[in-house]
Amino acid sequence: MNPRTASDFPQNMADWHDETRVLHGDAGLSPDAALVPPIHYSATFKASDAKAFAEMANTPRHSGFYTRYGNPTHEHAAALLAQLEGTETALLTASGMAAISTTVLALVAAGDHVIAQGRHYMSTTKLFEEVLVRFGIEVSIVEQSDTEAFRQALRPNTKLIMVESPVNPTLVLTDLAAVAALARPRGILTLADNTFASPLNQRPHALGIDIVLHSATKYMGGHHDLTAGAVCCSDELAEKIWRMHVTLGAVLSPMDAWLLLRGLRTLPLRIERINANALALAQWLEQQPQVERVYYPGLESHPQHALARRQMRGFGAVIAFAVRGGFDATSRFVASLNIATHAVSLGGVDSLIVHTAAMWAGTMSEAQMVTAGIAPNFVRMSVGIEHIDDLKADMARALEKL
Ligand SMILES: *Cc1c(COP(=O)(O)O)cnc(C)c1O
């Protein structure tokens, strides 16, 4: 099978809303009558003759040659992701980090300069600050909330700018349109990790960003049961990134691509509930005497709330807050919750909570954590689709014990 073109899809698709797209946007990709696409659990694919074999081997992004090159099951979820992000195409990878590292490595070479944020997903920070520098790439780190800092970091050899918004742990935002406007006239590529927002809440490509990256492990899969990544961009960039992907080999399994597709069918529905629950819970937490401070882009108290309203349609699952008390009180609070589970990750159907300092306990003393900026009473929560009254009641009970 060759990469799909617009004519493979229904004609009126351009007018569809997200809810319809995620259900029917991959229509035409399944050749048989099964309502649900099959899982193509095959590492390799047969050729009918020598001519077909040569074509399979030499067509970029062919999805029926060898699974490291592409797989028909991938095409379904990729088609939906491209439509949601408003990009020409999407490429799936084995994890979010595979999407980020494969993309960056496909685009830079020794002697290039790249700009990244002071705060990123931790492994992204390592990629920029520890890996790229080993290969002769110059890296500048800037404060993401200061657009002027991006401008000042520009050099004649700047090749790409990596942004991420909102970002862990205090949900600081980057002005995506402003960074894109700096980069595009200079021919600098922009990459945005859109994991924390999801395409339902934020469309970086519509704001001028070239490549949108995702950990599909989070909202897209949505059930905490798979690891996957996505690169959403133009056909031209995707072909370049795909060549690196074939070389690095972080391939998504057909089973996980199928689970991802299943997750995507309900993405708009889940995000709608998640957005509503998270905002309601954040507003409620702000009123609680045992809570010192709440961080959420949807709150008027967020220092970049105006920017959030400008570039986001909803504010996502992740809220962070500091409770009144030290490490032990915070540990007891998290442990006494009956609904939110103490686990990393975000964007799934059930609520998860992380006591950040507890992750580092055993490696750092409380004093060391304070020096490192990890407040002992800081918690991050990914709000799920449970009933809001149950979430509040469970929190209220745990807060009272503080
Ligand atoms: C989880 C996450 C990643 C990494 O994704 P994996 O699927 O775990 O590899 C990258 N960026 C952000 C913002 C994330 O939350």
PDBQT file of the ligand as one rigid body, heavy atoms in Angstrom, charges set to zero:
ROOT
HETATM    1  C1  LIG A 501       5.293  11.360  28.528  1.00  0.00    +0.000 C 
HETATM    2  C2  LIG A 501       5.833  12.516  27.790  1.00  0.00    +0.000 A 
HETATM    3  C3  LIG A 501       6.847  12.345  26.826  1.00  0.00    +0.000 A 
HETATM    4  C4  LIG A 501       7.473  11.004  26.553  1.00  0.00    +0.000 C 
HETATM    5  O1  LIG A 501       6.548  10.104  26.046  1.00  0.00    +0.000 OA
HETATM    6  P1  LIG A 501       6.739   8.506  26.166  1.00  0.00    +0.000 P 
HETATM    7  O2  LIG A 501       5.575   7.989  25.404  1.00  0.00    +0.000 OA
HETATM    8  O3  LIG A 501       6.729   8.166  27.620  1.00  0.00    +0.000 OA
HETATM    9  O4  LIG A 501       8.055   8.198  25.539  1.00  0.00    +0.000 OA
HETATM   10  C5  LIG A 501       7.260  13.456  26.136  1.00  0.00    +0.000 A 
HETATM   11  N1  LIG A 501       6.763  14.677  26.379  1.00  0.00    +0.000 NA
HETATM   12  C6  LIG A 501       5.815  14.881  27.304  1.00  0.00    +0.000 A 
HETATM   13  C7  LIG A 501       5.316  16.254  27.537  1.00  0.00    +0.000 C 
HETATM   14  C8  LIG A 501       5.307  13.807  28.037  1.00  0.00    +0.000 A 
HETATM   15  O5  LIG A 501       4.371  14.015  28.962  1.00  0.00    +0.000 OA
ENDROOT
TORSDOF 0
